[in-house]
Amino acid sequence: RTWRPAISCVCAVPSLRSGALVPEFASRLAAALSLPFVDALERVGDNPPQREMANSTQQVNNVRGEFRVTGSLDGACLLVDDIRFSGWTFAMVGGQLRRRGASAVYPFALSTAF
Protein backbone atom coordinates (compact mmCIF):
# COMPACT_ATOMS: atom_id res chain seq x y z
CA ARG A 1 0.00 0.00 0.00
CA THR A 2 2.90 2.36 0.49
CA TRP A 3 4.68 1.57 -2.78
CA ARG A 4 3.56 4.22 -5.26
CA PRO A 5 5.72 4.32 -8.37
CA ALA A 6 4.82 7.01 -10.87
CA ILE A 7 3.25 4.74 -13.48
CA SER A 8 1.92 6.50 -16.56
CA CYS A 9 0.29 3.57 -18.41
CA VAL A 10 -0.56 -0.13 -18.35
CA CYS A 11 0.46 -2.56 -21.13
CA ALA A 12 -0.23 -6.26 -21.62
CA VAL A 13 1.87 -9.11 -22.97
CA PRO A 14 -0.25 -10.63 -25.76
CA SER A 15 -0.75 -14.38 -25.83
CA LEU A 16 -1.93 -16.65 -28.60
CA ARG A 17 -3.01 -19.25 -26.04
CA SER A 18 -4.99 -17.12 -23.57
CA GLY A 19 -6.43 -14.78 -26.20
CA ALA A 20 -7.96 -11.59 -24.86
CA LEU A 21 -7.68 -12.60 -21.18
CA VAL A 22 -4.55 -10.57 -20.34
CA PRO A 23 -5.30 -7.45 -22.43
CA GLU A 24 -8.86 -7.30 -21.06
CA PHE A 25 -7.62 -7.66 -17.48
CA ALA A 26 -4.89 -5.04 -18.05
CA SER A 27 -7.45 -2.67 -19.56
CA ARG A 28 -9.75 -3.05 -16.53
CA LEU A 29 -6.78 -2.62 -14.18
CA ALA A 30 -5.76 0.56 -15.99
CA ALA A 31 -9.29 1.92 -15.66
CA ALA A 32 -9.34 1.09 -11.94
CA LEU A 33 -6.02 2.92 -11.52
CA SER A 34 -7.21 5.88 -13.66
CA LEU A 35 -4.38 5.20 -16.12
CA PRO A 36 -4.45 4.72 -19.88
CA PHE A 37 -4.20 1.21 -21.27
CA VAL A 38 -1.67 1.23 -24.12
CA ASP A 39 -1.96 -1.62 -26.60
CA ALA A 40 1.74 -1.34 -27.48
CA LEU A 41 2.75 -4.96 -28.00
CA GLU A 42 2.12 -7.47 -30.74
CA ARG A 43 2.90 -11.19 -30.70
CA VAL A 44 4.66 -11.99 -33.97
CA GLY A 45 5.64 -15.63 -33.40
CA ASP A 46 4.13 -18.81 -32.03
CA ASN A 47 6.92 -20.54 -30.12
CA PRO A 48 6.05 -23.16 -27.49
CA PRO A 49 5.41 -22.14 -23.85
CA GLN A 50 8.44 -21.44 -21.64
CA ARG A 51 7.62 -24.43 -19.43
CA GLU A 52 8.57 -26.72 -22.33
CA MET A 53 12.14 -25.38 -22.42
CA ALA A 54 14.85 -27.33 -20.60
CA ASN A 55 17.04 -24.43 -19.44
CA SER A 56 17.49 -20.66 -19.31
CA THR A 57 19.36 -20.49 -22.63
CA GLN A 58 16.49 -22.21 -24.41
CA GLN A 59 13.97 -19.99 -22.61
CA VAL A 60 15.60 -16.70 -23.65
CA ASN A 61 16.02 -17.95 -27.23
CA ASN A 62 12.35 -18.98 -27.20
CA VAL A 63 11.26 -15.40 -26.38
CA ARG A 64 13.72 -13.56 -28.65
CA GLY A 65 11.90 -12.10 -31.66
CA GLU A 66 8.45 -13.20 -30.49
CA PHE A 67 7.13 -9.71 -29.66
CA ARG A 68 7.16 -6.34 -31.36
CA VAL A 69 6.48 -2.93 -29.85
CA THR A 70 3.93 -1.20 -32.08
CA GLY A 71 3.98 2.25 -30.50
CA SER A 72 6.08 4.55 -28.42
CA LEU A 73 5.72 5.08 -24.69
CA ASP A 74 6.34 7.99 -22.39
CA GLY A 75 6.95 7.43 -18.69
CA ALA A 76 6.82 4.27 -16.60
CA CYS A 77 4.75 1.29 -17.66
CA LEU A 78 3.05 -1.47 -15.66
CA LEU A 79 3.50 -4.60 -17.81
CA VAL A 80 0.88 -7.31 -17.22
CA ASP A 81 1.33 -10.98 -18.18
CA ASP A 82 -0.66 -14.07 -17.31
CA ILE A 83 2.08 -16.40 -15.99
CA ARG A 84 5.66 -15.76 -14.95
CA PHE A 85 7.63 -18.91 -15.60
CA SER A 86 11.20 -18.01 -16.47
CA GLY A 87 11.11 -14.22 -16.26
CA TRP A 88 12.54 -13.95 -19.77
CA THR A 89 9.32 -12.63 -21.31
CA PHE A 90 9.31 -9.73 -18.85
CA ALA A 91 13.03 -9.10 -19.38
CA MET A 92 12.96 -9.17 -23.18
CA VAL A 93 9.68 -7.29 -23.63
CA GLY A 94 10.62 -4.83 -20.90
CA GLY A 95 13.86 -4.08 -22.73
CA GLN A 96 11.96 -3.44 -25.95
CA LEU A 97 9.57 -1.08 -24.16
CA ARG A 98 12.50 0.80 -22.61
CA ARG A 99 14.08 1.24 -26.06
CA ARG A 100 10.76 2.69 -27.27
CA GLY A 101 10.55 5.36 -24.58
CA ALA A 102 9.38 3.79 -21.32
CA SER A 103 11.38 5.27 -18.45
CA ALA A 104 10.77 2.14 -16.35
CA VAL A 105 8.86 -1.12 -16.72
CA TYR A 106 7.23 -2.76 -13.71
CA PRO A 107 6.30 -6.43 -14.29
CA PHE A 108 2.98 -7.71 -12.93
CA ALA A 109 2.12 -11.41 -13.33
CA LEU A 110 -1.29 -12.86 -12.58
CA SER A 111 0.37 -16.11 -11.53
CA THR A 112 3.79 -17.72 -11.13
CA ALA A 113 4.68 -21.23 -12.18
CA PHE A 114 7.47 -22.57 -10.04
LINQUI-V81953 format. One record per pair of residues at least 6 apart in sequence whose ideal C-beta (glycine too) atoms are under 8 Angstrom apart, sorted by the first residue. I is the first residue (numbers start at 1). GAP is how many residues later the second one is. Records with the same first field share a line. If there is no record, write none. Layout:
I=GAP ; GAP
//
This chain:
5=71 ; 99 ; 101
6=69 ; 70
7=26 ; 28 ; 68 ; 69 ; 70 ; 71 ; 99
8=27 ; 28 ; 65 ; 66 ; 67 ; 68 ; 69
9=21 ; 26 ; 27 ; 28 ; 29 ; 64 ; 66 ; 68 ; 69
10=16 ; 17 ; 19 ; 20 ; 23 ; 25 ; 26 ; 27 ; 28 ; 67 ; 68 ; 70
11=15 ; 26 ; 27 ; 28 ; 29 ; 30 ; 62 ; 66 ; 67 ; 68 ; 69 ; 86
12=10 ; 11 ; 13 ; 14 ; 15 ; 25 ; 27 ; 29 ; 67 ; 68 ; 69
13=9 ; 28 ; 54 ; 66 ; 67 ; 68 ; 69 ; 76 ; 77 ; 80
14=8 ; 9 ; 27 ; 28 ; 29 ; 53
15=6 ; 7 ; 28 ; 66 ; 67
16=27 ; 30
17=32
18=64
21=61
22=58 ; 59 ; 60 ; 88
23=14 ; 16
25=55 ; 85
26=11 ; 54
27=10
29=49 ; 51
30=6 ; 7
31=6
33=45
35=43
38=33 ; 35 ; 39
39=31 ; 32
40=29 ; 30 ; 31 ; 32 ; 33 ; 37 ; 57 ; 60
41=26 ; 27 ; 28 ; 29 ; 52 ; 56
42=25 ; 26 ; 27 ; 28
43=23 ; 24
44=21 ; 22 ; 23 ; 24
45=20 ; 21
47=15 ; 16 ; 19
48=14
49=36
50=9 ; 12 ; 13 ; 35 ; 36 ; 38 ; 39
51=34 ; 62
53=6 ; 9 ; 33
56=30 ; 32
59=26 ; 27 ; 29
60=26 ; 28 ; 31 ; 32
62=26
63=25 ; 26 ; 29 ; 30
64=28
66=26
67=22 ; 25 ; 26 ; 29
68=28
69=27 ; 28 ; 30 ; 31
71=29
72=28 ; 29
73=24 ; 27 ; 28 ; 29
74=27 ; 28 ; 29
75=27 ; 28
76=26 ; 27 ; 28 ; 29 ; 30
77=20 ; 25 ; 27 ; 28 ; 29
78=28 ; 30
79=11 ; 14 ; 15 ; 18 ; 26 ; 27 ; 28 ; 29
80=28 ; 29 ; 30
81=8 ; 9 ; 26 ; 27 ; 28 ; 29
82=27 ; 28 ; 29
83=26 ; 27 ; 28 ; 29 ; 30
84=6 ; 23 ; 25 ; 27 ; 28 ; 29
85=27 ; 28 ; 29
90=15 ; 17 ; 19
93=12
94=8 ; 11 ; 13
97=8
98=6 ; 7
//
